Amino acid sequence: MTDKATHVQLAVRLLRDAAGFFRNVADQNPAVADQMRENADVYEEVAALLDDDPDGTVSLDDADASD
């Protein structure tokens, strides 16, 4: 067992932990449940992207369209 992790591994862990936090908030607060679950899904998706391809890229064009 090692006490070290790469920056990407740490980021993936933090994103997944944050997703769990959002899901817990959703379970405890129906008024914001939909938004919290959506946040959790986004964090999980980004964690999966990092896990699958740490050096991958995404187009930011779609993100700019929502501004």
C-alpha positions as CSV (number, residue, x, y, z in Angstrom):
1,M,0.0,0.0,0.0
2,T,1.2,3.5,-0.8
3,D,0.6,6.8,0.9
4,K,0.9,8.7,-2.4
5,A,-1.5,9.6,-5.2
6,T,-1.1,11.5,-8.4
7,H,-2.8,14.9,-8.7
8,V,-5.3,13.3,-11.1
9,Q,-6.1,10.5,-8.7
10,L,-6.6,13.1,-6.0
11,A,-8.9,15.1,-8.2
12,V,-11.0,12.1,-9.1
13,R,-11.4,11.2,-5.5
14,L,-12.4,14.7,-4.6
15,L,-14.9,14.9,-7.4
16,R,-16.5,11.6,-6.4
17,D,-16.6,12.6,-2.8
18,A,-18.3,15.9,-3.8
19,A,-20.8,14.0,-5.9
20,G,-21.6,11.9,-2.8
21,F,-22.1,15.1,-0.8
22,F,-24.5,16.5,-3.4
23,R,-26.5,13.3,-3.3
24,N,-26.7,13.4,0.5
25,V,-27.9,17.0,0.3
26,A,-30.5,15.9,-2.3
27,D,-31.7,13.1,0.0
28,Q,-32.2,15.5,2.9
29,N,-33.6,18.5,1.1
30,P,-36.3,17.8,-1.5
31,A,-36.5,21.5,-2.4
32,V,-33.0,21.3,-4.1
33,A,-32.9,17.6,-4.8
34,D,-33.1,17.9,-8.6
35,Q,-30.3,20.5,-8.8
36,M,-28.1,18.6,-6.3
37,R,-28.5,15.3,-8.3
38,E,-27.6,17.2,-11.5
39,N,-24.5,18.6,-9.8
40,A,-23.6,15.1,-8.6
41,D,-24.0,13.7,-12.1
42,V,-21.7,16.4,-13.6
43,Y,-19.0,15.7,-10.9
44,E,-19.2,12.0,-11.6
45,E,-18.9,12.6,-15.3
46,V,-15.8,14.7,-14.9
47,A,-14.3,12.2,-12.5
48,A,-14.9,9.4,-15.1
49,L,-13.3,11.6,-17.9
50,L,-10.2,12.1,-15.7
51,D,-10.1,8.4,-14.7
52,D,-10.4,7.2,-18.3
53,D,-8.1,9.7,-19.9
54,P,-6.1,11.9,-17.6
55,D,-4.5,13.9,-20.5
56,G,-7.7,14.1,-22.6
57,T,-9.3,17.3,-23.7
58,V,-12.8,18.6,-24.2
59,S,-14.2,21.3,-26.3
60,L,-15.3,24.4,-24.4
61,D,-17.4,25.7,-27.2
62,D,-20.5,24.1,-25.8
63,A,-19.9,25.5,-22.3
64,D,-19.6,29.0,-23.8
65,A,-23.0,28.7,-25.5
66,S,-24.8,28.5,-22.1
67,D,-23.5,31.9,-20.9
